[in-house]
Amino acid sequence: QVQLVESGGGLVQPGGSLRLSCVASGNIFSINAMGWYRQAPGKQRELVAAVITRGGRTTYADSVKGRFTISRDNAKNTVYLQMNSLKPEDTAVYYCKATTSGSYYWGQGTQVTVSS
């Protein structure tokens, strides 16, 4: 079992920045990849960014490339999502996901609202 707790969401003006954090606990050595997803009202949940635990390879949605950066701190069992140049269309609930060989786990989500 893996438990995930996200934090860092909030209200920000267009063009602003936020950093989301996701702390993993439990069977963390079973995690192969961690990612950030988001779900806006009336839309499907979509991948924002992900990182492979071993090797550190990253992937991003086209809509956030050049603006968002995913990173990890293995000593703190934490994955971050640095979000810059935020746009109103980035408004959503952001979820952290951990993937193991046999399963996957979600955090509870954190709301990000980009509005003036």
Secondary structure, 3 states (H helix, E strand, C coil): CEEEEEECCEEECCCCCEEEEEEEEECHHHEEEEEEEEECCCCCCEEEEEEECCCCCEEECCCCCCCEEEEEEHHHCEEEEEECCCCHHHCEEEEEEEEECCCEEECCCEEEEECC
